[in-house]
Amino acid sequence: MRIGLVGGSFNPIHRGHLAIARSAREALHLDRVILIPSARPPHKKNLDLAPAADRLAMARLAAGPGIEVSSIELDRQGPSYTVDTLRAFHAQEPDAELTFIIGADSVPELVTWRDAKTLVGLARFAVAARPGHDLDREVTASEQALGAKFTLVPIEPDPVSATDIRERVRAGRSIDGLVPDAVRDYIRAHHLYSAKATTS
């Protein structure tokens, strides 16, 4: 069993996240792809982070055929450390081959993740291009620092970003086409990222 894991704050989940998940599933011949919303991303001191329950709900609304959603990091206490998540998946699926899928924007900071050298031994790491990042240079630097070999996901970089989506919502601008319609409707219904947003 080949399982692909896509972690992130998904604040909110958007078409870029889904494109990476689908492309990785096809290109890497994965049997399952699982989206994992993080509870408290250690590297993101984001004051505009929607409640975990809302980010989980949006991920579930966005997931289509061949894509699953796990609440494994939301069910744990404290910050979301990927090394703990990979160990948990190994315990649940001892015979599975794990691939952790990240965007190129996460590659430079990968060496700072908790137990980074242990981390890259727990799963194959696959990297998808993101606008504004020199994929070859950054991947090579991280491979040398961590003693690991990364796999590239063949995908055209998409300029969509969660930051832009949140800014659009605050400004009352359309986010049609940037997120699935069900996610757009959820954001509106729950007043996420707007002046009416709650902190519950």
N, C-alpha and C positions, 0 to 999 in steps of 0.2 A: 504494500500500500504506500503510495506516494502522496504526502499531504503538504500542501502549501499554506503557510500562515502569513497573513498580512496584518501587521499591527499598526496602530495609529490612534490619534485622538479622535479622528473622524468628526471634526468640529466645524462644519458638518461633513458627512460623507458626500463625495461629488463624483462626476463622471470620470475624472482622472484616476481616482482610487479604483473604480470599477473596471476601467480599461486595463490597468496594470494587473488586476486580479485575473481578468479573462485572458489577457495575453500570456501571462505566466502559466496559466492552466493548460493552454494549448501548446505553447512552445516547449514547456518543460515536461509535458505528458503527465500532469498531475491527476491523481484520481479524485482528490478533494481539495478545495480551496476554502480556507476559513478566515473570515474577517474577525479581528480581535480588538474591540475598542478598549483603550487604556483608561484606567481609573484616574490616576494622577501621573501624567507623563513627567518623569524627573527632569527632562531637558527642556520642558516648556513651562515657563512661569507665566502662564496665560490667564489674565484676569477675565477674559471673555470666553471662558470655557463653559459650554452648556452643561447642565447636570448630566451625570453619567447615564441615568435612566433614559434621558432624551436621546443621547448619542447612540445608545444601544438600540432604541426603538427605530431611529432613522436608518441605522445599518441594516436592521431586519427588513425594513420597508424597501431598501435599495437592493438587497441581495436577490439575485435572479437564479435561474437554473444553473446548477453546478457550483453555486457559491453559498456557503453557510456562515453563520455568525455564532461566535462563542462569547459568553460572559465571564470567562475564566479569570480575567484580570479584575473585573468589577467585583467578583465574589471574594477576592482577597483583600486583606487590610493593607493600608500603606501604599507607597508608590508602586508603579507598574514596572518591574524589572524583567526584561526579556529573558534573561538567563533563568529566572524562576519559572516563567511560562514554558520555556522549552523543556525544562526538567519535568514539569507537570505533564506535558504532552507525551514525553517518553514513558512516563509511568502509566499513562492511560493507554497508549498505543506502542507497546514495547517493540513491535515488529515493523513499525512504520519508518519510512525514510522521510525526514522532515526537511522542508525548504522554507527558509524565512525570507520573505520578499520585502524589499525596501526601495524607496525612491533615491535617486542620486543625491538629493539634498541631505539625506541622513548619513551618507558615506563618510564625510569628513569627521563627524562627531562619533562615529562608531567606536573608535579607539577609547573613548571616554566612557562608554557604557559599562555598567557593572560587570566585572569578571569577563572582560571582552575576549581574552584569549580562550577562556573556557567556553564562552558563548559560541564562537565560530567552530568549535569542535562538536557542538551539539546538533548542528544543522548545516546544511548547505545554504549559503547566502546568495540570493539572486537580486540583481540591481536593475532598476528601470530608469531610463533617462528622464531628467527633469530639465526644464528651461533654465539657462544660466549656469549650468554646471558642466565642467570639463570631465566627462565620464571616465575617459581613459586615464587621465592624470590622477584623478581622485581615487579611482578604484585601485590603480597600481600602488599608490602611496599607502592605502589601507591594507592591501594584501601584504606588502612588505612589513608593515608595522605589526600585523597580527599573525603572519605566517600562514595565511589562508588563501585559497583561490576562490574568487567569486564568479558567479555565472551571470551573464548579461541577458536581460529580457528584451527581445526585439520589439520595440514600440516607439512610435513617433512621440516626442515630448509634447505634452499638452500644457498650455500656459495657465489653465484654470488653477485657482488656489482657494483654500478655505478662507484665508484672510480677505481676499477680494470679495468672496461671497458674503461674508459677515458685514463688510463695509457697504456692500450694495443693499443689504437688508436694512441697515441703519439709515441709509439715505433714501429708502423707499423705492429703489430701482429694481428692475426685474432680474430674477435669477433663473428664468426659464432656460432650459437647455444646459445649465451648469450642474444641476442636480436632478435626479429623477423627479417626476411630477409629484409622486407620493411624499417625497422628502420636502419639496417646496411647500406642499399643503400642510405638512406637519409643522414646519417652521412658522408658517402663518398662524395656524390654529393655536400654537403654544407660545406665540410672541417671542420666539427665540431671537437673540442678537439685536433686539430692538429696544427702544426706550421703555417698553412695557414688560421686558423680560424679567422673570423672577429669579431668585437665587436658591430656590428650593431644590 
